[in-house]
Each structure stands twice: as structure tokens, then as C-alpha cells.
Amino acid sequence: MHPHRNGFANGKHHYRKPTIPFAQSSRHKRRRWPLVLRFIKGAIHGAIILPVFLHAAFAALIVFIDMHLDGHLGLPPTIIPSLSIVVGLMLVFRNQASYSRFWEGRNHLTVVITSVRNLSRMFLTCSQNDDKDEGATRSADRADTERAVKILIATLFAVKNHLRAEWGAFPGVGYQTVTGNGFLHPEYNDLLPSGLIGYDHKGLGIPLQLTFFIEQYIKRGYQKGWYHAPLASQMTVQLNSLVDAYGKMETIRLTPVPIAHLIHEKQVLALFGMFLPFAMVTEMGWWAVPLTTFVVFTLYGIDGIAVRLEDPFGNDRNDINMDGIVEDIRCETLVLLDEWKRVGEKRDEADWFLGRYDGGRPLCDVPTLRIVSFDD
């Protein structure tokens, strides 16, 4: 194996060795064709082929009239630079705004994932710290912790489905949606609490509903003495960060680009494409048709990319790979949970796993701080 270069083995740009931690969210195979030869998967050609064809046909009509019917339709080519500046500025603003939505959406998803990781680590490490709890009480507490961690995993799927308007996480909802999903999603199997009733058909999102269970678990742990107030506060901060990032992702999903901007942009693109053959026909003749087609293809392609990036939470190849990312975090968290359950079967190993030291006192047992005044 040669040294890695640019993050890839053997220095090959398109070769990505599969990795277990990112098994679902990373690519595992080489691209069969160079990107310059790709016209279907991930490309925007299908979305812009109609306007490009219409502009090409219009350019051919103008050239035919000018050359064969003596229409004298040529215009001074000096109008192109002034118009191209306006079109370029509009497309730059459009693309920058769309990619900003894409990048912010990915960052907010990272905040949600980080909060789930932190809360899972805290729950598994800082729960059941009272050595006096034995038997049924200890088993019930461990079951409560396992339930809370699974709800955290379910929250990830709930956020993903909510942003995609894929409702119906609970069986027997009895209504239909735009996606036709009115039944239990398979990814929620063994994650949601038994007997849980969903109210998304009444306007309550499942992610927000599940955060109530996490808040209740934090409160119960504090009341049982599993952790002190500072750590409980940190857990609440993590939960609040999760809800805040989820709300910002909702904002991206529900706030479209202003319609006035979209209308003006489409009209300016269409008019610019219509002026091009008039400015080229006198000097270039029939070459005006392929040149107009190329320019229009470039401009409409940039606009088409911006359209694809506006809503980054869908199922398109250009969207954020939420399915793979969430699935990787699910596998990661379940491995931690399974290891926590396995090690917890033996008391000595459990003490080591839970980070105990100094005769059984937990690491997460933060001592109460004593405030010293100047009078002492």
C-alpha cells in the first residue's frame, strides 16, 4: 500500500477505500466515467434541455431569416458585454445564496449529530452511579437509559423525515400525505417507546415530541442523584442545541427564494438568450446557432445547479446524504449501547466502563463548588 495522498490510497483521486465508521455516508466505488462525460446521474441536463433547445431553435430561425430571406436582423454586438455583466451578477448571487443554504444545512445537521453523540455518551457514562441500587431497581434504571439512547437515535430519523415531509412514523395514523407515507417507517423499529402516540397529523413534529422524553430522562437522572446540577445543565444545553439546529434546518426548508427574484432572473436569462443570435448573426452566420446554444447551456446550467441546492434535505444526488449519515450514527450509537450492555453484565467491568475511580466514585460526579469570599 502506497502512502496516502490527498486523502486517497495510491494517490488516485477517484479511489476511496471503504471505511467502517463511514460505511454508508462515503463512496465505495470508482467513477466509471469521467465527470465531463456524465449527462444523467447527478447532472442537470435533464432540467435545462427544454429551454436550451428552444433557444437553439430560435437562433436557427433568426439566422435563416437573416441569411435566406434578407431580413437584416443583425444588431451591434456591443450590447452583449453590458447585458452579460447583469446576467453574471444575478447568477453569482443566486448560486451563492443556494450553496449557502446547502452548507448551513450540513452544518446544522452536524450540530444535531454532535448533540446526539454527546448526550449518548453522557447517558451511558453517568447513569446508574448509585452502588446501593440492586436487583429490580438497577435493571429498571438500565432499561430507562437504553430507552433514552434509542430515542436519541430515533430523533435523528425523525429530523430527516420531518425535513422531507415524510410523515407517519406511527402505525395507524389513518391519513395520507404528499409522499403517501402513512405507516411506520422501518428505521423506527425498536427505537420508539412502546405505546407512543404521534400527533404529526395535528401539527406536532415528531422530533420535538421526542425531545420531551429526553428532557424527562435528564430530570429523572438528576433527581436520582446520577449527576449533579452542572452536568444536568450541560445535558440540557446539548438538547437545546439539538432543537435549535433542527429549527434552523426547518427555516432553510420552509423559506424559499423570493418569487420576485426568481421571476426576474428567469426573464433576464430568457431575454439575454434571445438577444444573442441577433448580435452574432451578421458576423458569424450559422455559427451563431451553436455559440448561442453553448452560452445558453452554460447560463441555464448555473441556474439549474442553484435550483438543486436550494433544498438540500431531499433525495436528489446533489442533496446532503442524510440517509447515509444518519445510518452511520445509528450504527455507531448502537455499538456503544451494545458494549455498554455487555460490559454492564459484570460489576467490575462496569465500574471500569463507567469511568469509576477512587473506590467507586464516578468521574461524572461533579463536586459542589464552594465559593470563597474575601472575608474568609
C-alpha beads as a LAMMPS data file, in Angstrom:
LAMMPS data file: protein, C-alpha beads

376 atoms
375 bonds

1 atom types
1 bond types

-500.0 500.0 xlo xhi
-500.0 500.0 ylo yhi
-500.0 500.0 zlo zhi

Masses

1 110.0

Atoms # bond

1 1 1 0.000 0.000 0.000
2 1 1 1.483 3.325 -1.067
3 1 1 1.316 6.379 1.164
4 1 1 -1.956 8.241 1.016
5 1 1 -2.090 11.431 -0.952
6 1 1 -4.953 13.918 -0.772
7 1 1 -6.852 11.518 1.445
8 1 1 -6.941 8.658 -1.063
9 1 1 -4.930 5.483 -1.384
10 1 1 -2.335 5.168 -4.140
11 1 1 -2.705 8.869 -4.900
12 1 1 -5.738 8.195 -7.103
13 1 1 -8.316 10.931 -6.934
14 1 1 -11.350 8.739 -7.531
15 1 1 -10.382 5.752 -5.399
16 1 1 -11.911 5.662 -1.935
17 1 1 -11.239 2.757 0.329
18 1 1 -14.357 1.730 2.281
19 1 1 -14.172 2.571 5.964
20 1 1 -16.313 1.120 8.718
21 1 1 -17.077 4.389 10.602
22 1 1 -18.385 5.990 7.383
23 1 1 -19.676 2.883 5.673
24 1 1 -22.921 4.466 4.457
25 1 1 -22.058 8.144 4.004
26 1 1 -18.895 7.712 1.902
27 1 1 -18.449 6.462 -1.648
28 1 1 -17.089 2.950 -2.064
29 1 1 -16.521 2.604 -5.799
30 1 1 -14.695 4.370 -8.553
31 1 1 -16.500 6.515 -11.061
32 1 1 -16.902 4.554 -14.265
33 1 1 -16.888 7.661 -16.436
34 1 1 -15.093 10.985 -16.067
35 1 1 -17.366 13.729 -14.817
36 1 1 -17.011 15.588 -18.111
37 1 1 -18.813 12.688 -19.825
38 1 1 -21.639 12.373 -17.312
39 1 1 -25.046 13.555 -18.517
40 1 1 -27.551 11.710 -16.331
41 1 1 -26.629 10.829 -12.755
42 1 1 -26.142 13.964 -10.718
43 1 1 -26.204 16.200 -13.810
44 1 1 -28.691 18.976 -14.501
45 1 1 -29.021 18.394 -18.254
46 1 1 -32.491 16.939 -17.952
47 1 1 -33.766 20.052 -16.187
48 1 1 -32.404 22.538 -18.738
49 1 1 -32.728 20.657 -22.020
50 1 1 -36.064 22.273 -22.912
51 1 1 -35.018 25.946 -22.611
52 1 1 -31.682 25.216 -24.309
53 1 1 -33.455 23.530 -27.215
54 1 1 -35.933 26.397 -27.574
55 1 1 -33.165 28.988 -27.647
56 1 1 -31.239 26.937 -30.224
57 1 1 -34.337 26.685 -32.405
58 1 1 -34.967 30.421 -32.073
59 1 1 -31.348 31.166 -33.016
60 1 1 -31.644 28.934 -36.087
61 1 1 -34.821 30.769 -37.088
62 1 1 -33.126 34.168 -36.784
63 1 1 -30.133 33.014 -38.839
64 1 1 -32.392 31.539 -41.525
65 1 1 -34.423 34.726 -41.814
66 1 1 -31.335 36.927 -41.928
67 1 1 -29.422 34.872 -44.477
68 1 1 -32.114 33.464 -46.772
69 1 1 -34.953 35.955 -46.525
70 1 1 -32.729 39.021 -46.401
71 1 1 -34.230 40.104 -43.073
72 1 1 -31.235 42.182 -41.920
73 1 1 -31.877 41.243 -38.289
74 1 1 -28.357 41.828 -37.026
75 1 1 -27.749 44.075 -34.039
76 1 1 -24.492 45.680 -32.842
77 1 1 -22.502 43.075 -30.864
78 1 1 -21.564 45.733 -28.308
79 1 1 -24.829 45.089 -26.439
80 1 1 -23.611 41.661 -25.273
81 1 1 -20.952 42.799 -22.750
82 1 1 -23.318 45.168 -20.945
83 1 1 -26.053 42.553 -20.692
84 1 1 -23.643 39.784 -19.706
85 1 1 -22.493 41.772 -16.655
86 1 1 -26.060 41.962 -15.345
87 1 1 -26.723 38.279 -16.033
88 1 1 -23.434 37.250 -14.420
89 1 1 -24.103 39.218 -11.255
90 1 1 -27.563 37.720 -10.898
91 1 1 -26.306 34.158 -11.358
92 1 1 -23.440 34.663 -8.908
93 1 1 -25.846 35.926 -6.260
94 1 1 -28.259 33.068 -6.996
95 1 1 -25.616 30.362 -6.718
96 1 1 -24.002 31.850 -3.645
97 1 1 -27.347 32.021 -1.854
98 1 1 -28.231 28.431 -2.778
99 1 1 -24.873 26.978 -1.758
100 1 1 -25.047 28.922 1.479
101 1 1 -28.328 27.145 2.233
102 1 1 -26.701 23.804 1.390
103 1 1 -23.644 24.415 3.578
104 1 1 -25.632 25.787 6.507
105 1 1 -27.955 22.803 6.332
106 1 1 -24.987 20.444 6.526
107 1 1 -23.527 22.336 9.480
108 1 1 -26.837 22.260 11.339
109 1 1 -27.080 18.519 10.730
110 1 1 -23.610 18.189 12.264
111 1 1 -24.836 20.069 15.344
112 1 1 -27.739 17.631 15.689
113 1 1 -25.396 14.646 15.337
114 1 1 -22.896 16.103 17.816
115 1 1 -25.654 16.673 20.363
116 1 1 -26.851 13.080 19.966
117 1 1 -23.289 11.798 20.413
118 1 1 -22.675 13.918 23.495
119 1 1 -25.973 13.018 25.129
120 1 1 -25.486 9.320 24.381
121 1 1 -22.010 9.407 25.918
122 1 1 -23.270 11.228 28.993
123 1 1 -26.251 8.927 29.454
124 1 1 -24.191 5.741 29.163
125 1 1 -21.353 7.020 31.325
126 1 1 -23.146 8.878 34.080
127 1 1 -26.231 6.766 34.732
128 1 1 -26.713 4.149 37.486
129 1 1 -23.987 5.547 39.693
130 1 1 -25.557 4.602 42.990
131 1 1 -23.970 1.381 44.221
132 1 1 -26.856 0.852 46.642
133 1 1 -29.266 0.151 43.776
134 1 1 -29.534 -3.568 43.196
135 1 1 -31.844 -6.046 41.562
136 1 1 -35.038 -4.751 40.006
137 1 1 -34.189 -1.090 40.614
138 1 1 -30.854 -1.325 38.823
139 1 1 -32.392 -3.270 35.913
140 1 1 -35.162 -0.689 35.568
141 1 1 -32.643 2.142 35.525
142 1 1 -30.556 0.440 32.868
143 1 1 -33.675 -0.172 30.769
144 1 1 -34.567 3.502 31.166
145 1 1 -31.119 4.529 29.932
146 1 1 -31.298 2.169 26.977
147 1 1 -34.702 3.582 26.089
148 1 1 -33.373 7.169 26.235
149 1 1 -30.428 6.388 23.950
150 1 1 -32.722 4.716 21.413
151 1 1 -34.982 7.758 21.476
152 1 1 -31.939 9.881 20.637
153 1 1 -31.332 7.684 17.593
154 1 1 -34.994 7.935 16.647
155 1 1 -34.690 11.718 16.848
156 1 1 -32.147 11.663 14.013
157 1 1 -34.524 9.742 11.767
158 1 1 -37.396 11.969 12.831
159 1 1 -35.459 15.105 11.857
160 1 1 -34.572 13.606 8.480
161 1 1 -38.134 12.511 7.710
162 1 1 -39.651 15.739 9.002
163 1 1 -37.456 17.846 6.704
164 1 1 -38.534 15.663 3.779
165 1 1 -42.219 15.890 4.715
166 1 1 -42.343 12.114 5.159
167 1 1 -44.913 11.862 7.901
168 1 1 -46.459 8.852 9.552
169 1 1 -43.828 7.427 11.882
170 1 1 -46.502 5.711 13.937
171 1 1 -48.805 2.888 12.862
172 1 1 -52.491 3.538 12.492
173 1 1 -52.282 7.255 11.812
174 1 1 -55.007 6.957 9.208
175 1 1 -54.227 9.841 6.864
176 1 1 -52.363 10.314 3.605
177 1 1 -49.688 12.861 2.716
178 1 1 -47.952 14.097 -0.402
179 1 1 -45.428 11.289 -0.100
180 1 1 -48.093 8.668 0.512
181 1 1 -46.370 7.558 3.703
182 1 1 -48.958 6.951 6.372
183 1 1 -47.374 3.954 8.059
184 1 1 -44.497 3.106 10.345
185 1 1 -41.109 3.772 8.819
186 1 1 -38.862 0.704 9.141
187 1 1 -35.983 2.752 10.573
188 1 1 -38.053 3.392 13.701
189 1 1 -38.206 -0.311 14.548
190 1 1 -37.192 -0.905 18.188
191 1 1 -36.352 2.777 18.665
192 1 1 -39.602 4.417 19.719
193 1 1 -41.178 3.793 23.135
194 1 1 -43.976 1.252 23.099
195 1 1 -47.440 2.753 23.050
196 1 1 -46.231 6.141 21.821
197 1 1 -48.912 8.123 20.000
198 1 1 -47.900 10.542 17.268
199 1 1 -49.577 13.880 16.674
200 1 1 -47.924 14.961 13.456
201 1 1 -51.344 14.922 11.782
202 1 1 -52.301 17.655 14.254
203 1 1 -49.197 19.744 13.619
204 1 1 -46.772 18.438 16.262
205 1 1 -43.498 17.310 14.734
206 1 1 -42.053 14.031 15.931
207 1 1 -38.567 15.491 16.639
208 1 1 -39.977 17.995 19.108
209 1 1 -42.179 15.322 20.661
210 1 1 -39.218 13.022 21.267
211 1 1 -37.182 15.749 22.966
212 1 1 -39.716 15.726 25.813
213 1 1 -38.701 12.153 26.650
214 1 1 -35.026 13.156 26.692
215 1 1 -35.753 16.119 28.972
216 1 1 -37.733 13.872 31.317
217 1 1 -34.870 11.376 31.444
218 1 1 -32.408 14.132 32.359
219 1 1 -34.743 15.272 35.108
220 1 1 -35.140 11.732 36.487
221 1 1 -31.388 11.184 36.494
222 1 1 -30.823 14.377 38.415
223 1 1 -33.490 13.501 40.958
224 1 1 -31.937 10.052 41.449
225 1 1 -28.524 11.559 42.031
226 1 1 -26.830 10.130 38.953
227 1 1 -25.278 13.517 38.274
228 1 1 -25.184 16.922 39.855
229 1 1 -26.690 20.188 38.642
230 1 1 -23.737 21.345 36.442
231 1 1 -23.780 18.153 34.390
232 1 1 -27.576 18.170 34.167
233 1 1 -27.320 21.727 32.892
234 1 1 -24.795 20.654 30.260
235 1 1 -27.156 17.907 29.099
236 1 1 -29.956 20.427 28.775
237 1 1 -27.660 22.718 26.794
238 1 1 -26.917 19.866 24.381
239 1 1 -30.623 19.151 23.995
240 1 1 -31.345 22.831 23.391
241 1 1 -28.596 22.925 20.754
242 1 1 -30.232 19.976 19.021
243 1 1 -33.624 21.688 18.950
244 1 1 -32.056 24.956 17.810
245 1 1 -30.231 23.316 14.901
246 1 1 -33.390 21.420 13.969
247 1 1 -35.299 24.711 13.908
248 1 1 -32.681 26.325 11.665
249 1 1 -32.907 23.392 9.262
250 1 1 -36.666 23.897 9.210
251 1 1 -36.071 27.542 8.341
252 1 1 -33.963 26.556 5.339
253 1 1 -36.577 24.028 4.270
254 1 1 -39.571 26.348 4.611
255 1 1 -38.085 29.650 3.401
256 1 1 -37.918 29.724 -0.398
257 1 1 -36.055 32.198 -2.550
258 1 1 -38.298 35.272 -3.041
259 1 1 -40.538 34.771 -6.043
260 1 1 -39.796 38.267 -7.383
261 1 1 -36.112 37.363 -7.670
262 1 1 -36.897 34.077 -9.424
263 1 1 -39.247 35.717 -11.927
264 1 1 -36.804 38.480 -12.819
265 1 1 -33.908 36.047 -13.119
266 1 1 -35.782 33.738 -15.480
267 1 1 -36.921 36.663 -17.612
268 1 1 -33.432 38.165 -17.817
269 1 1 -31.966 34.783 -18.804
270 1 1 -34.591 34.299 -21.498
271 1 1 -34.149 37.805 -22.941
272 1 1 -30.354 37.514 -22.937
273 1 1 -30.559 34.194 -24.767
274 1 1 -32.921 35.753 -27.329
275 1 1 -30.625 38.740 -27.969
276 1 1 -27.549 36.582 -28.602
277 1 1 -28.410 35.397 -32.153
278 1 1 -29.256 38.964 -33.225
279 1 1 -25.803 40.135 -32.114
280 1 1 -23.945 37.203 -33.748
281 1 1 -25.783 36.576 -37.000
282 1 1 -24.132 39.304 -39.075
283 1 1 -20.530 38.294 -38.398
284 1 1 -20.886 34.549 -37.699
285 1 1 -23.763 33.323 -39.780
286 1 1 -24.783 29.780 -38.921
287 1 1 -22.063 29.625 -36.262
288 1 1 -24.365 31.797 -34.194
289 1 1 -26.577 28.749 -33.515
290 1 1 -24.007 26.524 -31.728
291 1 1 -22.459 29.518 -29.967
292 1 1 -25.845 30.656 -28.688
293 1 1 -26.611 27.107 -27.610
294 1 1 -23.336 26.856 -25.703
295 1 1 -23.815 30.191 -23.914
296 1 1 -27.413 29.395 -23.027
297 1 1 -26.436 25.906 -21.849
298 1 1 -23.802 27.428 -19.533
299 1 1 -26.098 30.058 -18.046
300 1 1 -29.113 27.815 -17.587
301 1 1 -26.843 25.130 -16.155
302 1 1 -25.600 27.501 -13.459
303 1 1 -29.187 28.424 -12.671
304 1 1 -30.168 24.746 -12.594
305 1 1 -27.426 23.969 -10.075
306 1 1 -28.755 26.742 -7.834
307 1 1 -32.234 25.227 -8.022
308 1 1 -30.890 21.813 -6.987
309 1 1 -29.071 23.258 -3.969
310 1 1 -31.983 25.313 -2.636
311 1 1 -33.456 22.439 -0.642
312 1 1 -30.516 20.265 0.476
313 1 1 -32.584 17.797 2.514
314 1 1 -34.218 15.798 -0.279
315 1 1 -33.324 12.547 -2.025
316 1 1 -31.539 14.005 -5.031
317 1 1 -27.936 13.000 -5.700
318 1 1 -26.871 16.597 -5.157
319 1 1 -28.563 16.822 -1.758
320 1 1 -26.980 16.085 1.597
321 1 1 -26.626 12.327 2.047
322 1 1 -28.826 12.331 5.130
323 1 1 -29.742 8.645 4.750
324 1 1 -26.131 7.521 4.898
325 1 1 -25.065 9.985 7.593
326 1 1 -27.943 9.142 9.913
327 1 1 -27.476 5.415 9.338
328 1 1 -23.778 5.690 10.259
329 1 1 -24.638 7.479 13.501
330 1 1 -27.286 4.873 14.267
331 1 1 -24.743 2.067 13.876
332 1 1 -22.192 3.978 15.936
333 1 1 -24.588 4.638 18.800
334 1 1 -25.980 1.106 18.825
335 1 1 -22.442 -0.284 19.068
336 1 1 -21.851 1.901 22.116
337 1 1 -25.151 0.785 23.580
338 1 1 -24.446 -2.899 22.978
339 1 1 -20.988 -2.597 24.511
340 1 1 -22.457 -0.769 27.496
341 1 1 -24.972 -3.585 27.962
342 1 1 -22.324 -6.304 27.567
343 1 1 -19.819 -4.752 29.940
344 1 1 -22.555 -3.957 32.432
345 1 1 -23.204 -7.659 32.999
346 1 1 -20.129 -7.815 35.262
347 1 1 -19.831 -5.306 38.056
348 1 1 -16.072 -4.836 37.964
349 1 1 -16.032 -4.290 34.217
350 1 1 -18.994 -1.988 34.512
351 1 1 -17.099 0.135 37.022
352 1 1 -14.259 0.433 34.540
353 1 1 -16.570 1.194 31.621
354 1 1 -18.461 3.832 33.546
355 1 1 -15.227 5.588 34.425
356 1 1 -15.229 4.899 38.155
357 1 1 -12.188 5.539 40.272
358 1 1 -11.190 6.173 43.860
359 1 1 -13.280 3.498 45.485
360 1 1 -16.251 3.699 43.145
361 1 1 -16.834 7.445 42.965
362 1 1 -17.912 8.278 39.365
363 1 1 -15.972 10.641 37.196
364 1 1 -19.172 12.472 36.298
365 1 1 -19.987 13.078 39.966
366 1 1 -19.033 16.751 39.925
367 1 1 -18.341 18.006 43.467
368 1 1 -20.230 21.019 44.694
369 1 1 -18.094 24.130 44.335
370 1 1 -17.539 26.210 47.429
371 1 1 -17.477 29.938 46.836
372 1 1 -14.755 31.590 48.892
373 1 1 -15.253 35.234 49.781
374 1 1 -12.604 37.763 50.699
375 1 1 -13.861 37.746 54.275
376 1 1 -12.712 34.106 54.858

Bonds

1 1 1 2
2 1 2 3
3 1 3 4
4 1 4 5
5 1 5 6
6 1 6 7
7 1 7 8
8 1 8 9
9 1 9 10
10 1 10 11
11 1 11 12
12 1 12 13
13 1 13 14
14 1 14 15
15 1 15 16
16 1 16 17
17 1 17 18
18 1 18 19
19 1 19 20
20 1 20 21
21 1 21 22
22 1 22 23
23 1 23 24
24 1 24 25
25 1 25 26
26 1 26 27
27 1 27 28
28 1 28 29
29 1 29 30
30 1 30 31
31 1 31 32
32 1 32 33
33 1 33 34
34 1 34 35
35 1 35 36
36 1 36 37
37 1 37 38
38 1 38 39
39 1 39 40
40 1 40 41
41 1 41 42
42 1 42 43
43 1 43 44
44 1 44 45
45 1 45 46
46 1 46 47
47 1 47 48
48 1 48 49
49 1 49 50
50 1 50 51
51 1 51 52
52 1 52 53
53 1 53 54
54 1 54 55
55 1 55 56
56 1 56 57
57 1 57 58
58 1 58 59
59 1 59 60
60 1 60 61
61 1 61 62
62 1 62 63
63 1 63 64
64 1 64 65
65 1 65 66
66 1 66 67
67 1 67 68
68 1 68 69
69 1 69 70
70 1 70 71
71 1 71 72
72 1 72 73
73 1 73 74
74 1 74 75
75 1 75 76
76 1 76 77
77 1 77 78
78 1 78 79
79 1 79 80
80 1 80 81
81 1 81 82
82 1 82 83
83 1 83 84
84 1 84 85
85 1 85 86
86 1 86 87
87 1 87 88
88 1 88 89
89 1 89 90
90 1 90 91
91 1 91 92
92 1 92 93
93 1 93 94
94 1 94 95
95 1 95 96
96 1 96 97
97 1 97 98
98 1 98 99
99 1 99 100
100 1 100 101
101 1 101 102
102 1 102 103
103 1 103 104
104 1 104 105
105 1 105 106
106 1 106 107
107 1 107 108
108 1 108 109
109 1 109 110
110 1 110 111
111 1 111 112
112 1 112 113
113 1 113 114
114 1 114 115
115 1 115 116
116 1 116 117
117 1 117 118
118 1 118 119
119 1 119 120
120 1 120 121
121 1 121 122
122 1 122 123
123 1 123 124
124 1 124 125
125 1 125 126
126 1 126 127
127 1 127 128
128 1 128 129
129 1 129 130
130 1 130 131
131 1 131 132
132 1 132 133
133 1 133 134
134 1 134 135
135 1 135 136
136 1 136 137
137 1 137 138
138 1 138 139
139 1 139 140
140 1 140 141
141 1 141 142
142 1 142 143
143 1 143 144
144 1 144 145
145 1 145 146
146 1 146 147
147 1 147 148
148 1 148 149
149 1 149 150
150 1 150 151
151 1 151 152
152 1 152 153
153 1 153 154
154 1 154 155
155 1 155 156
156 1 156 157
157 1 157 158
158 1 158 159
159 1 159 160
160 1 160 161
161 1 161 162
162 1 162 163
163 1 163 164
164 1 164 165
165 1 165 166
166 1 166 167
167 1 167 168
168 1 168 169
169 1 169 170
170 1 170 171
171 1 171 172
172 1 172 173
173 1 173 174
174 1 174 175
175 1 175 176
176 1 176 177
177 1 177 178
178 1 178 179
179 1 179 180
180 1 180 181
181 1 181 182
182 1 182 183
183 1 183 184
184 1 184 185
185 1 185 186
186 1 186 187
187 1 187 188
188 1 188 189
189 1 189 190
190 1 190 191
191 1 191 192
192 1 192 193
193 1 193 194
194 1 194 195
195 1 195 196
196 1 196 197
197 1 197 198
198 1 198 199
199 1 199 200
200 1 200 201
201 1 201 202
202 1 202 203
203 1 203 204
204 1 204 205
205 1 205 206
206 1 206 207
207 1 207 208
208 1 208 209
209 1 209 210
210 1 210 211
211 1 211 212
212 1 212 213
213 1 213 214
214 1 214 215
215 1 215 216
216 1 216 217
217 1 217 218
218 1 218 219
219 1 219 220
220 1 220 221
221 1 221 222
222 1 222 223
223 1 223 224
224 1 224 225
225 1 225 226
226 1 226 227
227 1 227 228
228 1 228 229
229 1 229 230
230 1 230 231
231 1 231 232
232 1 232 233
233 1 233 234
234 1 234 235
235 1 235 236
236 1 236 237
237 1 237 238
238 1 238 239
239 1 239 240
240 1 240 241
241 1 241 242
242 1 242 243
243 1 243 244
244 1 244 245
245 1 245 246
246 1 246 247
247 1 247 248
248 1 248 249
249 1 249 250
250 1 250 251
251 1 251 252
252 1 252 253
253 1 253 254
254 1 254 255
255 1 255 256
256 1 256 257
257 1 257 258
258 1 258 259
259 1 259 260
260 1 260 261
261 1 261 262
262 1 262 263
263 1 263 264
264 1 264 265
265 1 265 266
266 1 266 267
267 1 267 268
268 1 268 269
269 1 269 270
270 1 270 271
271 1 271 272
272 1 272 273
273 1 273 274
274 1 274 275
275 1 275 276
276 1 276 277
277 1 277 278
278 1 278 279
279 1 279 280
280 1 280 281
281 1 281 282
282 1 282 283
283 1 283 284
284 1 284 285
285 1 285 286
286 1 286 287
287 1 287 288
288 1 288 289
289 1 289 290
290 1 290 291
291 1 291 292
292 1 292 293
293 1 293 294
294 1 294 295
295 1 295 296
296 1 296 297
297 1 297 298
298 1 298 299
299 1 299 300
300 1 300 301
301 1 301 302
302 1 302 303
303 1 303 304
304 1 304 305
305 1 305 306
306 1 306 307
307 1 307 308
308 1 308 309
309 1 309 310
310 1 310 311
311 1 311 312
312 1 312 313
313 1 313 314
314 1 314 315
315 1 315 316
316 1 316 317
317 1 317 318
318 1 318 319
319 1 319 320
320 1 320 321
321 1 321 322
322 1 322 323
323 1 323 324
324 1 324 325
325 1 325 326
326 1 326 327
327 1 327 328
328 1 328 329
329 1 329 330
330 1 330 331
331 1 331 332
332 1 332 333
333 1 333 334
334 1 334 335
335 1 335 336
336 1 336 337
337 1 337 338
338 1 338 339
339 1 339 340
340 1 340 341
341 1 341 342
342 1 342 343
343 1 343 344
344 1 344 345
345 1 345 346
346 1 346 347
347 1 347 348
348 1 348 349
349 1 349 350
350 1 350 351
351 1 351 352
352 1 352 353
353 1 353 354
354 1 354 355
355 1 355 356
356 1 356 357
357 1 357 358
358 1 358 359
359 1 359 360
360 1 360 361
361 1 361 362
362 1 362 363
363 1 363 364
364 1 364 365
365 1 365 366
366 1 366 367
367 1 367 368
368 1 368 369
369 1 369 370
370 1 370 371
371 1 371 372
372 1 372 373
373 1 373 374
374 1 374 375
375 1 375 376
